[in-house]
Amino acid sequence: MAVPIYFLCMLTSGLCSYLLFSAYRKNHVALLMWSAWCFAGLTFTNFLVILDRVFFPDVDLLGLRLASQLIALSLLLFGLLWREN
């Protein structure tokens, strides 16, 4: 039962990233771009979860998963704090 949930989480974050990039192309609001990059990173993190739990259960990818999640959330934090004047 866990495999479909992992896949749906990856699909949902990928769809959010796509929708945010589409909105950024229309409106050119910087926060949309940073949010889209964050969700793209979270999609990659969810992909790593699938690799870690389903395809390579003997290999520990926890450090890589945490690093990619930190990078993704740091992109959103940077987008929230950085403003163009």
C-alpha positions in Angstrom: 0.0 0.0 0.0 2.9 2.3 0.6 4.2 2.3 -3.0 1.1 4.0 -4.5 1.2 6.6 -1.8 4.9 7.4 -2.5 4.1 7.6 -6.2 1.0 9.9 -5.6 3.1 12.2 -3.4 5.7 12.5 -6.2 3.0 13.1 -8.8 1.3 15.7 -6.7 4.4 17.7 -6.0 5.4 17.5 -9.7 2.0 18.8 -10.7 2.3 21.6 -8.2 5.7 22.5 -9.7 4.3 22.5 -13.2 1.3 24.7 -12.2 3.6 27.1 -10.4 5.9 27.4 -13.4 2.9 28.0 -15.7 1.7 30.7 -13.4 5.2 32.3 -13.3 5.3 32.4 -17.1 2.1 34.3 -17.2 2.6 36.7 -14.3 6.4 36.9 -13.8 6.1 37.1 -10.0 9.4 36.0 -8.5 7.8 34.1 -5.6 6.0 31.8 -8.0 9.3 30.9 -9.6 11.0 30.1 -6.2 7.9 28.1 -5.1 8.0 26.2 -8.4 11.7 25.4 -7.8 11.0 24.3 -4.3 8.3 21.9 -5.5 10.6 20.6 -8.2 13.1 19.8 -5.5 10.4 18.1 -3.4 9.5 16.1 -6.4 13.1 14.9 -6.7 13.0 14.1 -2.9 9.9 12.0 -3.4 11.6 10.2 -6.3 14.5 9.4 -3.9 12.0 8.1 -1.4 10.7 5.7 -4.0 14.2 4.6 -4.9 15.1 4.2 -1.3 12.0 2.3 -0.1 11.0 0.3 -3.2 13.9 -0.3 -5.6 16.9 -0.2 -3.3 15.7 -1.2 0.2 19.2 -2.3 1.3 20.8 1.0 0.4 20.4 3.9 2.8 19.6 7.1 0.9 18.5 9.1 3.9 21.4 11.6 3.7 20.7 12.3 0.1 17.0 12.6 0.7 17.5 15.1 3.6 20.1 17.1 1.5 17.7 17.4 -1.4 14.9 18.4 0.9 17.0 21.0 2.6 18.0 22.5 -0.8 14.4 22.6 -1.9 13.1 24.3 1.2 16.1 26.7 1.2 15.1 27.8 -2.3 11.6 28.7 -1.0 13.1 30.4 2.0 15.4 32.4 -0.2 12.4 33.4 -2.4 10.5 34.5 0.6 13.3 36.7 1.9 14.7 38.1 -1.3 13.0 41.0 -2.9 13.7 42.9 -6.0 13.7 46.7 -5.6 
